[in-house]
Amino acid sequence: MTKYHDNTNCIHSPVHFDDPHGALTAPLYQTSTFQFKDAAQGAARFAGEEAGYIYTRLGNPTTRELEQKLAQLEEMEEAAATATGMGAVSASVLSFLEQGDHLIASSALYGCSFALFSHMLPKWGIEVSFVDMTNEAELYAAVKPNTKMVFAETPINPNMTVIDLAMLGQFAKKHSLISVVDNTFMTPLLQKPKHFGIDIVIHSATKYLNGHGDVVAGAVCGSQEHIELIKLTVLKDIGATISPHDAWLINRGLKTLAVRVERHCQSAQKVAEFLDAHPKVSEVYYPGLPSHPGYKFLGEQMKGAGGVIAFEIDGTLEQGERFINATELCTLAVSLGDPETLIQHPASMTHSPYTKEEREAAGISDGLIRISVGLEDVNDIIADLELAFKQI
Ligand SMILES: *Cc1c(COP(=O)(O)O)cnc(C)c1O
């Protein structure tokens, strides 16, 4: 627990820089390496006998500021910043799993996490079972003697299916599994998996944390022991380390995270209600709508429903394509959490690493459209969508 609220902690860093000029903003340490005073100091740093920086792949003060801010926001002991969100996902699984281990993963996941788990981990002798984690019995039935980790994402991209984190945390404790949750869609402001006993929290900082669409990066938060292992093995030796410049930009982006997330949630709620009432829309997936199964998790688990909505056009795939081609303000692009409203077609874009059968199993139909509601005036976003509906 810290002295201040989250929205204050987004702005003020827990690290104090003794800048000789008294700069308000922490400087950017754009350096690959750090000088030692003498041979003894270099040796002491390598031996871990003296604190201090050595080389940016192993640590950098700008990166460190970001890590400490994120650890504080997630209320976890430590964090490791990574080059991308996938760098965070891969570092988390590869640091803890080895040949012969078994991973239980959610059957619906971010497309590249699914590809890593279904295509690459088995090549290295790591077994993976994909289960529908809204079904507690299915989750418990998936445990094997060699199960070591459980990996989930909530709400699940793109259908916004919510997984019960208290149930998941209890399941992991019961079977002594390392639990990992990808918290990208919620940010630590809307959901803190730690509160439900989750061990490791992952972010694609590319999305809301940076929030300006100009960086790809990620982070892993967890206990001191877990993060140390990640830093000293996969991050050090495989090397998905963040660039200090990207870390600096995310430190800047974080200062406005609280106001941005609040606006994303408010506008997404209005857009979801507009879509829900629209005659050309057959289904809307947004946990802020009482008809969504995730709605009951608002409050206890999630402080808000987030900024991403998926919906089905009542029509053919061609009409769906015509719809996304007809928007003017809503930009046709993948990613989310940017100031710009982004619209995309999961079946042919973000979830194309899935086969058609795998998409069906994960509930991703060909007619599904995903929208990341941006920070523009919500009336302009809704008017743009209405214009596009008129074209189909
Ligand atoms: C974008 C995303 C990732 C991957 O992050 P990158 O920064 O693109 O590597 C992982 N999980 C979720 C939920 C995402 O949205």
The ligand as an SDF file (V2000), in Angstrom:
LIG
                    3D

 15 15  0  0  0  0  0  0  0  0999 V2000
   -1.3860   -6.3260  -27.7640 C   0  0  0  0  0  0  0  0  0  0  0  0
   -1.5420   -7.4030  -26.7850 C   0  0  0  0  0  0  0  0  0  0  0  0
   -0.4770   -8.2710  -26.4780 C   0  0  0  0  0  0  0  0  0  0  0  0
    0.8530   -8.2100  -27.1890 C   0  0  0  0  0  0  0  0  0  0  0  0
    1.4780   -7.0000  -26.9990 O   0  0  0  0  0  0  0  0  0  0  0  0
    2.5490   -6.3600  -28.0360 P   0  0  0  0  0  0  0  0  0  0  0  0
    2.9720   -5.1310  -27.3530 O   0  0  0  0  0  0  0  0  0  0  0  0
    1.8100   -6.1290  -29.3280 O   0  0  0  0  0  0  0  0  0  0  0  0
    3.6280   -7.3850  -28.2270 O   0  0  0  0  0  0  0  0  0  0  0  0
   -0.6770   -9.2270  -25.5130 C   0  0  0  0  0  0  0  0  0  0  0  0
   -1.8750   -9.3460  -24.8800 N   0  0  0  0  0  0  0  0  0  0  0  0
   -2.9000   -8.5400  -25.1510 C   0  0  0  0  0  0  0  0  0  0  0  0
   -4.1810   -8.7270  -24.4080 C   0  0  0  0  0  0  0  0  0  0  0  0
   -2.7790   -7.5390  -26.1080 C   0  0  0  0  0  0  0  0  0  0  0  0
   -3.8160   -6.7430  -26.3740 O   0  0  0  0  0  0  0  0  0  0  0  0
  1  2  1  0
  2  3  1  0
  2 14  2  0
  3  4  1  0
  3 10  2  0
  4  5  1  0
  5  6  1  0
  6  7  2  0
  6  8  1  0
  6  9  1  0
 10 11  1  0
 11 12  2  0
 12 13  1  0
 12 14  1  0
 14 15  1  0
M  END
$$$$
